[in-house]
Amino acid sequence: MFERFHPRPGAWLLLVALGAGCAPLPPVPDAKEAPPVVAEPPPCPIIRVASCSTPGECKEVEVIGAVCHRTVLPGDSLIEMAREYDLGFNEIEAANPTLDAYVPTPGATVTLPTSWIVPRAAAPGRVVVNLSEMRLFQFPKSPGPVTTFPVGIGSEGWATPVGTFKVIQKQVNPAWYPPASIRREEPDLPPMVPPGPDNPLGTHALRLSKWSILIHGTDTPFAVGRRASHGCLRLYPEDIPVLYGQVPVGAEVRIVREPVKVGVRAGRIYVEIHPDEDAKVDLAAEARRLLGRRGLLGSVDVEKLDLALKDLRGLPVDVTADRSPSALAL
């Protein structure tokens, strides 16, 4: 039932390998001036499992994955780490508010938010995109693991629409025909951009029934986890071929805004909260509403919930009231 996904080899592996040569090391002038010794981070396996028997119900496994931690190595950046662990920039930045995203301190600990609560819109055979967290979830028709990817979404003035759509076309190596609205902004654009490394659609594209909206790759991976598109949904170049192979023409795509998610795993209550001004909801009221609707509010530690609402780190937070080992029987 469990599938393990190991992170892609990243810059930190290259740095370790370069330090393994046979040349003599230069002398260290003063032990106090030596850089801090930074251990190689251990692998951070990602476990992604969810089984959805009916629309809106994934109670077998509602909280997927596991939050991990690793050490910053010299030369690391959160942007590179985000891609290494298949996270959007928004996710890794929110989970590490005290670190500089571009030059984090070597030796510091990075939280990798490789855990998620399944959106309420989940259903077998459906693709769900939660704009509030900038993440896509693909649910198989038959019981099996959910696949999840970070996405880039529409920028201000080009908001990605919410609603229910269908995949009406799939294309490998698509050409890009910039619409008139974009060419007015960028008059130097040609009428057609051919397939290739400079094509903003990347290597694969899925067209939705709202004709102007695509789920596609990108030639600017740093835009994943940001509001940077003209309404389309962008995936990392290595992620889009995987999604393309999993989603057939005719598949339903539900685009939602769920800034607050609630889930239960192993008898523990979790909330996941994302700041999203476009959702126009009171996050505290929404969290209590969802917990109350599930009959969980009486088993929640109010202080833990208030802290999660204050921190807004965008990862599942355990808010269970620990009154006794059997306080929550679910």
N, C-alpha and C positions, 0 to 999 in steps of 0.2 A: 504493500500500500504506500510505502514511503519511497520517494525519489530524492536523491541527494544531488544538489547542484554545487559544484566547486567553483570558486571564483576564478576568473581568467587570470593567467600570469600577468602581473603588472610591473610597474617601474621598480618596485621594491625588490623583486626577484633579480632584475637586471643589475641593480646596485650591489646586491650580495655577490652575484657571479663575478662582477668586475673586481671585487676585492679579494678574489681567491687566487691571484697570480703568484708566481714564484719570485718576483723582484723583491729586493730588500726594502723594508719599510724605512721611511725617513725618521730620524731621531725625534723624540718628543721633547721639546725644550723645557717644559715645566708641567708636572702632573696636574697642577691646578688649572692650567690653560687647555688641557686636552679636552676634546669634545666628549660629550656624554656617550657612554657605551649603550647602544640601542640594540636590543635583541631582535632577531628576525621574528616577525609576527607568525603565530600559528595559523594553519588553514582555518577558514571560517565557512564551514558547510552550511548551505541553505536548504532547509527541508520545506517543501511546498506540498501540502496535501489538503484537499477539501473534497467533500462529497456532497453534492446538492441533489436531493431526491425530488424536491418540488420547487417551483419558483419562489425566490425570496427566503429559502430555508436551507441553510448549510450547517445544521446543528451537529452533525457528526464531528466536524472539525471547523470551527469558526475562526480560530486564530491560527494562522499558518506561519511557518518559519521560526526563526529564533534570532533575537538581538545578539550581535557579536561585538567584540572589541579587538582592536589591534593597535600596535604602537606606530607612531610616526617615525619614519626613517628620513635621514637627510635627503632633501630633494623632493620629498612627497608634497602633494597638494590634495586638497579635498576633491577638486574637480577630477583628477586622475583616479582617486580612490572610488569616487562615485561610479565611474564607468567600470572599473575593475570588479566591483561587486554588484553591478547591474542596478544601481540606484540613480535616481534623478538628483540633480544638484540641489533642488529644494529640500529633498529628504535628508541628505547628509549635512547640509547647512543647518537645518532646524534641529537636528539631533546633537549638534556640536556648537552651541551658540557662543562658547568662549574661545573657540579656535579661529585663527585667521584662515580663511578658505584657500588662500593662495600660498601662504608661507606659514603653515602650522609649525609649532615648536617641536623639533626632534626630541623624541622620548615621551611626548605627550600621548595620552590614550584617546583614540578615536572611537566613538560609538558608531557601529554600523547598523542602521535600522532595518535589518533584513528580516523583519517580521511584520505581518499585516493582519488586520481583521477583515474578513471577507465582506464586501459591500452588501447592503440589504437587497440590492437589485439582482443579486446572483441568481442564476437559473441554468439548468442543464442546456448545453449547446449555445449559450449566449456569451457574447463579449460585452463586458461592462467596463466603461471608462469613467473613473471618478475624477472630475476636474479639480475637486478640492485638494486632492493629494497628488494629482498629475500622475496617475497610474492606471494601467490597463490590466484587466483580469480576463482570462479566457477559460471558460468552463466546458469540459467535454460533455457530449450528450450522454454517455454512459459513465457510471461511477469511475473516478480516476483523479489524478492530480490536476490541480488548477495550475495554469501557467500565468505568470505575472511579469509585466515589463513597465519600466518608467516611460513617460511620454512628455514631449513638449506640447504646449497648447497655444491657443490663440492669444495674441497680445491685445493691449487696450485698443478698442475700436474695431477689433477683428475677433471678437469672442467666439470660441467654439460653441456651437449650439447644443443645448440639452434636448433630449428626446429619444425616440426609438426609431432606428433606421435598419436597413438591410444592406448587406454587401451585394452590389449589383455587377461588379466587374473586378477582375484581378489582372495585374499586368507585371511582367518581369522586364526590367530595364526600360521603364517608361520614359517617353519624351515629355518635357514640360512646356505647356503652352500658357505663358503668363496671361491671366485675364486682363481686360482693359483697366480695371480698377487698380491693379498692381503696377501696370505699365505707366499709369498716370503718376504714380509715386516714384517710379524708377524708369524714366523715359529712355535710358540707355539699354534697357533689356531688349534682346532680340525677340521676334515673334515666336520662336521655338528654341528651346534648349535641348540638344540631343542627349541621349544616354551617355553617361561618363562620370568621372570623378567630380565634376563641377555641377552636376545636376542636383538641384535641391530636393528632388523626390527620392534620391538614392537608388537602390537596385530593385525595389519591389514596391508596389502600391496596391491598395484595396480601396475602391471607390464606393462611397456610401450613396444611399438613395437620395440624400440631399446632394445634388450633383457636384457642388463645389467643394465638398468635404472629402478628403482622402485620409487614410491611415497609411503612412509611408515611411521610408528611411530618410536619411538626411546626409548632406555633405558637411554639416556643422554639428558634430556630436555634442559640443558644449551647450547646445540649446535644449537638450533633453532635461526636463525638470525645470523649465523656465517658460514664461509667457513670451513667446518669440515668433510664433507663426501667424499666418493670415487666416487662421481658423482651423487648419488641418492638424492632425495628430502625428507627431514625429517620434520615431523610435531609433535607437542606436543602430548603426549599420549591421552589427552582428545579431541583433534581435529581430529585425523585420523579416529575414528569410524564415526564421522559426515560426513566427506568427502566420506568415503567408502560407506555410505548409499545413497549418492546423485549422485554418478558417476557410470553409467552403463558400462559394457564391451562394447567396440566399441566407447566410447566417444572420441572426439578429444582433444588432449592436445597440446597446442602451448606454447613452451618455447622461450622467447624473452629476449632481453636486451633493455629496454626503460629507460635510465637514466633521461630523461626529459619527463614530461607529462604536457599537457595543458588541462584545462577544464573550463567550465562556469557554474555557479550556481546562480540563482536569479539575473541575469544581472551583476554578478561580474566575473572577469577573475582571474583564479588561475594558478600558475605553481608549479610543484613538481619536485625537482631536487635532484638526488642522485649521489654522486661521484662513478664512476665505471671505473677504469683504463682499464678493459678488453673490455669496449665498444669502446674505441679508438675514441671518438668524442670530439669536442670542445663544452662544455656545453653551453656557451654563444651563439655560432653560432647556435647550435641545438635549443635552446629556441626561438631565433628570427625566425628561419626557420619555426618552428611549429606554432608560433603565426602569422607569415605572411601568411602561407598557409590557416589559418582559417580566415584571414582578421581582426585580432584582434590587430595587432601591433600598429596601430594608436591610440588605446584606452588604451594603457599600459603606466603606469608611469615608465619611464626609471630608475629613482633612486630606486624605489621599486624592479624592476627586478634585477638591479645590486646588491642590498643588498641580495636578495634571492640567487643569484649566488655566493656571497661571503660567506654567512652563511652555505649553503648546509645542512640544517637541516632535509631534507627528508620528509617534510610535505607540504600540500597545502598552498601556500602563495598568498594572495590577492595582485595583482599587478595592479589593475584598476586605471586609471587616474581619479581623482575626479574633473573633470572640472565643472560638473553640475549634478544634480540628474538624468538627463536623458541622460547623456553622452554616455551611452551604451545601446542601444535598441536591444536586442536579443530575 
